[in-house]
Amino acid sequence: MMKYVYPVIFTPCSAGYLVTVPDLDINTQGATLPEAIEMARDAICLWGITQEDLGNPIPEPSVLMPEHAEHEICSLVDADFTAYRRANENKAVKKTLSIPSWLNVEAEKAGINFSRVLQEALMQKLNLSR
């Protein structure tokens, strides 16, 4: 599992907050502070899994908080690259299942997409949404 905690600077601006992750030299933004924190996490994770895919090393987070202006907020944001990759992976996985023949005939006549129905049923059963 690849978990990191990076220092992040949130700079208030007319559009909300400019987000800077000095250790990774990346920026993003958010309209509210909660959105800016979420965008920081998303940017860190996307950057991290891209670096992993390219075979590049991931720099260790700074131990000290970066210098920042008095009006800026400096905080730590956690990032779990493994969980992010898993949550955003849309690769199809083949499953074999059995249903009664008569149900198969009726569903095919109705033009039912079996994969879509199974996905929707699993998401409902697991209380998930996408």
Backbone as numpy.savetxt, mean C-alpha at the origin, in Angstrom:
# Nx Ny Nz CAx CAy CAz Cx Cy Cz
10.26 -10.43 6.59 9.41 -9.25 6.59 10.30 -8.02 6.59
9.97 -7.08 5.75 10.78 -5.87 5.63 10.01 -4.67 6.18
10.25 -4.36 7.47 9.61 -3.22 8.12 10.67 -2.16 8.41
10.29 -0.92 8.15 11.18 0.21 8.41 10.37 1.32 9.06
11.07 2.22 9.74 10.46 3.43 10.30 11.35 4.59 9.92
10.83 5.47 9.05 11.62 6.59 8.54 11.12 7.91 9.12
12.06 8.84 9.41 11.65 10.19 9.79 11.10 10.92 8.57
10.02 11.65 8.79 9.33 12.35 7.71 9.03 13.78 8.17
9.14 14.72 7.24 8.83 16.12 7.53 7.53 16.48 6.81
6.58 17.06 7.57 5.30 17.52 7.02 5.30 19.04 7.05
5.26 19.64 5.88 5.30 21.10 5.76 3.91 21.62 5.37
3.27 22.40 6.25 1.97 22.96 5.89 2.09 23.85 4.65
1.12 23.73 3.74 1.10 24.56 2.54 -0.35 24.79 2.15
-0.58 25.58 1.12 -1.95 25.92 0.74 -2.78 24.71 0.33
-2.16 23.67 -0.15 -2.87 22.46 -0.58 -2.96 21.41 0.53
-2.48 21.72 1.73 -2.49 20.76 2.83 -1.11 20.60 3.42
-0.42 19.51 3.06 0.92 19.24 3.58 1.82 18.68 2.49
3.00 19.27 2.39 4.06 18.70 1.56 4.78 17.70 2.46
5.03 16.51 1.94 5.66 15.45 2.71 7.05 15.18 2.13
8.07 15.20 2.98 9.43 14.94 2.56 10.01 13.79 3.38
10.60 12.83 2.68 11.28 11.71 3.35 12.77 11.88 3.01
13.51 12.60 3.88 14.91 12.93 3.57 15.81 11.72 3.30
15.64 10.63 4.05 16.50 9.46 3.87 16.39 8.85 2.48
15.24 9.02 1.84 15.00 8.39 0.54 14.95 9.41 -0.59
15.01 10.70 -0.23 14.95 11.79 -1.21 13.67 11.70 -2.06
12.54 11.47 -1.36 11.25 11.43 -2.05 10.28 12.40 -1.38
9.28 12.83 -2.17 8.26 13.75 -1.70 6.89 13.27 -2.15
5.87 13.68 -1.41 4.49 13.47 -1.79 3.68 14.56 -1.10
2.37 14.45 -1.09 1.56 15.46 -0.42 0.25 14.86 0.04
-0.44 15.58 0.92 -1.75 15.16 1.38 -2.56 16.38 1.77
-3.87 16.32 1.56 -4.75 17.45 1.85 -4.92 17.69 3.35
-4.85 16.61 4.13 -4.95 16.70 5.58 -3.74 15.98 6.18
-3.51 16.18 7.47 -2.37 15.49 8.09 -2.54 13.97 8.06
-3.73 13.43 8.39 -3.87 11.97 8.28 -3.62 11.46 6.85
-4.11 12.20 5.86 -3.87 11.79 4.47 -2.39 11.91 4.12
-1.73 12.93 4.62 -0.30 13.12 4.35 0.52 11.98 4.96
0.13 11.53 6.15 0.83 10.40 6.78 0.63 9.14 5.94
-0.60 8.91 5.48 -0.88 7.75 4.65 -0.13 7.83 3.32
-0.07 9.02 2.73 0.67 9.21 1.48 2.17 8.98 1.69
2.68 9.39 2.85 4.09 9.15 3.17 4.37 7.66 3.22
3.50 6.93 3.91 3.66 5.47 4.02 3.60 4.83 2.63
2.64 5.26 1.82 2.48 4.73 0.48 3.72 5.02 -0.38
4.22 6.25 -0.30 5.41 6.62 -1.09 6.64 5.82 -0.65
6.82 5.66 0.66 7.97 4.90 1.17 7.87 3.45 0.70
6.69 2.86 0.84 6.52 1.45 0.45 6.69 1.25 -1.05
6.11 2.13 -1.85 6.24 2.01 -3.30 7.70 2.15 -3.71
8.39 3.12 -3.12 9.82 3.31 -3.39 10.58 2.05 -2.99
10.26 1.52 -1.80 10.98 0.36 -1.28 10.82 -0.89 -2.13
9.57 -1.21 -2.52 9.40 -2.42 -3.31 9.97 -2.27 -4.72
9.99 -1.03 -5.22 10.64 -0.79 -6.52 12.13 -1.05 -6.41
12.75 -0.56 -5.33 14.18 -0.80 -5.12 14.47 -2.29 -4.97
13.61 -2.99 -4.23 13.78 -4.44 -4.07 13.71 -5.13 -5.44
12.73 -4.75 -6.25 12.56 -5.37 -7.57 13.77 -5.10 -8.47
14.41 -3.95 -8.28 15.59 -3.60 -9.08 16.87 -4.21 -8.51
16.77 -4.83 -7.34 17.94 -5.43 -6.70 18.80 -4.40 -5.99
18.27 -3.22 -5.73 19.02 -2.17 -5.06 18.87 -2.27 -3.55
19.87 -1.86 -2.80 19.78 -1.92 -1.33 18.81 -0.85 -0.80
18.20 -1.14 0.32 17.30 -0.21 1.00 18.11 0.45 2.11
18.23 1.78 2.10 19.02 2.43 3.16 18.34 2.32 4.52
19.14 2.13 5.54 18.61 2.11 6.90 18.11 3.51 7.25
17.01 3.61 7.98 16.50 4.92 8.39 17.47 5.64 9.32
17.44 6.94 9.26 18.25 7.76 10.17 17.82 7.52 11.60
18.77 7.58 12.50 18.48 7.43 13.92 18.00 8.76 14.48
18.54 9.85 13.96 18.19 11.19 14.44 17.13 11.81 13.55
16.28 12.62 14.15 15.28 13.36 13.38 16.00 14.41 12.54
15.55 14.63 11.30 16.20 15.62 10.45 15.89 17.04 10.92
16.78 17.95 10.56 16.52 19.35 10.87 15.30 19.79 10.09
14.49 20.64 10.74 13.28 21.12 10.09 12.89 22.47 10.69
12.10 23.22 9.95 11.68 24.55 10.41 10.68 24.42 11.56
10.54 25.49 12.30 9.66 25.49 13.47 8.20 25.21 13.10
7.77 25.66 11.93 6.36 25.47 11.53 6.11 24.07 10.92
7.16 23.29 10.74 7.02 21.95 10.16 6.85 20.91 11.27
6.23 19.81 10.90 6.06 18.69 11.83 7.02 17.58 11.39
7.79 17.09 12.33 8.69 15.98 12.03 8.23 14.79 12.85
8.02 13.68 12.16 7.51 12.49 12.83 8.09 11.25 12.19
7.79 10.11 12.78 8.22 8.83 12.22 7.03 8.17 11.52
7.30 7.54 10.38 6.27 6.80 9.65 6.79 5.39 9.40
5.96 4.42 9.78 6.35 3.02 9.58 5.96 2.56 8.18
6.70 1.60 7.67 6.45 1.06 6.34 6.78 -0.43 6.34
5.82 -1.24 5.96 6.00 -2.68 5.88 5.96 -3.08 4.41
7.12 -3.26 3.80 7.21 -3.53 2.37 6.51 -4.84 1.99
6.64 -5.85 2.84 6.04 -7.15 2.55 4.51 -7.04 2.54
3.95 -6.41 3.55 2.49 -6.25 3.62 1.98 -5.38 2.48
2.73 -4.32 2.15 2.33 -3.43 1.05 2.31 -4.20 -0.27
3.35 -4.96 -0.51 3.42 -5.75 -1.75 2.25 -6.73 -1.82
1.99 -7.41 -0.72 0.90 -8.40 -0.68 -0.46 -7.72 -0.91
-0.68 -6.56 -0.29 -1.96 -5.86 -0.41 -2.18 -5.31 -1.82
-1.11 -5.05 -2.54 -1.23 -4.45 -3.86 -0.95 -5.42 -5.00
-0.77 -6.67 -4.66 -0.51 -7.71 -5.67 -1.82 -8.17 -6.26
-1.96 -8.04 -7.57 -3.19 -8.45 -8.24 -2.98 -9.65 -9.15
-1.88 -10.34 -8.96 -1.60 -11.51 -9.79 -2.66 -12.58 -9.53
-3.21 -13.12 -10.60 -4.24 -14.15 -10.46 -3.62 -15.47 -10.01
-4.34 -16.18 -9.15 -3.92 -17.48 -8.67 -5.01 -18.47 -9.07
-4.61 -19.54 -9.74 -5.58 -20.54 -10.21 -6.00 -21.44 -9.05
-7.31 -21.63 -8.91 -7.88 -22.52 -7.90 -8.79 -23.52 -8.59
-8.79 -24.73 -8.12 -9.69 -25.75 -8.63 -10.77 -25.98 -7.58
-12.03 -25.99 -8.02 -13.12 -26.21 -7.09 -14.19 -27.07 -7.74
-15.09 -27.57 -6.93 -16.16 -28.44 -7.43 -17.51 -27.85 -7.07
-18.44 -27.91 -8.05 -19.83 -27.51 -7.82 -20.71 -28.56 -8.48
-21.96 -28.67 -8.07 -22.85 -29.64 -8.72 -23.01 -29.33 -10.21
-23.12 -30.36 -11.01 -23.24 -30.23 -12.46 -24.42 -29.34 -12.85
-25.58 -29.54 -12.21 -26.75 -28.75 -12.56 -26.52 -27.26 -12.31
-25.76 -26.92 -11.25 -25.47 -25.53 -10.93 -24.52 -24.94 -11.98
-23.56 -25.73 -12.41 -22.64 -25.31 -13.45 -23.40 -24.98 -14.74
-24.34 -25.86 -15.14 -25.12 -25.66 -16.36 -25.92 -24.36 -16.28
-26.61 -24.14 -15.16 -27.43 -22.94 -14.99 -26.57 -21.67 -14.99
-25.44 -21.73 -14.30 -24.55 -20.56 -14.23 -23.96 -20.23 -15.60
-23.58 -21.24 -16.36 -23.04 -21.00 -17.70 -24.11 -20.43 -18.61
-25.37 -20.94 -18.52 -26.46 -20.40 -19.32 -26.69 -18.92 -19.00
-26.51 -18.56 -17.75 -26.73 -17.18 -17.32 -25.51 -16.29 -17.59
-24.43 -16.88 -18.10 -23.23 -16.09 -18.41 -22.49 -15.61 -17.17
-22.57 -16.38 -16.11 -21.92 -16.01 -14.85 -20.40 -16.13 -14.98
-19.70 -15.11 -14.49 -18.24 -15.14 -14.42 -17.87 -15.79 -13.08
-17.46 -17.04 -13.12 -17.18 -17.81 -11.91 -16.10 -17.15 -11.05
-15.06 -16.66 -11.68 -13.97 -16.03 -10.93 -14.45 -14.80 -10.18
-15.25 -13.97 -10.85 -15.76 -12.75 -10.22 -16.66 -13.10 -9.04
-17.56 -14.08 -9.21 -18.47 -14.47 -8.14 -17.68 -14.99 -6.93
-16.68 -15.81 -7.18 -15.87 -16.35 -6.08 -15.11 -15.22 -5.37
-14.54 -14.29 -6.13 -13.83 -13.17 -5.52 -14.77 -12.34 -4.65
-15.95 -12.01 -5.18 -16.91 -11.21 -4.42 -17.37 -11.94 -3.16
-17.63 -13.25 -3.27 -18.07 -14.03 -2.12 -16.97 -14.11 -1.05
-15.73 -14.31 -1.47 -14.62 -14.37 -0.52 -14.42 -13.02 0.18
-14.49 -11.94 -0.58 -14.32 -10.61 0.01 -15.44 -10.33 1.02
-16.67 -10.72 0.67 -17.79 -10.52 1.59 -17.61 -11.39 2.84
-17.24 -12.62 2.67 -17.05 -13.55 3.79 -15.93 -13.07 4.73
-14.89 -12.47 4.15 -13.74 -12.00 4.93 -13.86 -10.55 5.37
-14.98 -9.93 5.03 -15.21 -8.50 5.38 -14.14 -7.60 4.80
-13.80 -7.81 3.53 -12.77 -7.03 2.85 -13.43 -6.21 1.75
-12.78 -5.11 1.39 -13.25 -4.32 0.25 -12.05 -3.86 -0.54
-12.24 -3.61 -1.79 -11.17 -3.13 -2.67 -11.67 -1.97 -3.44
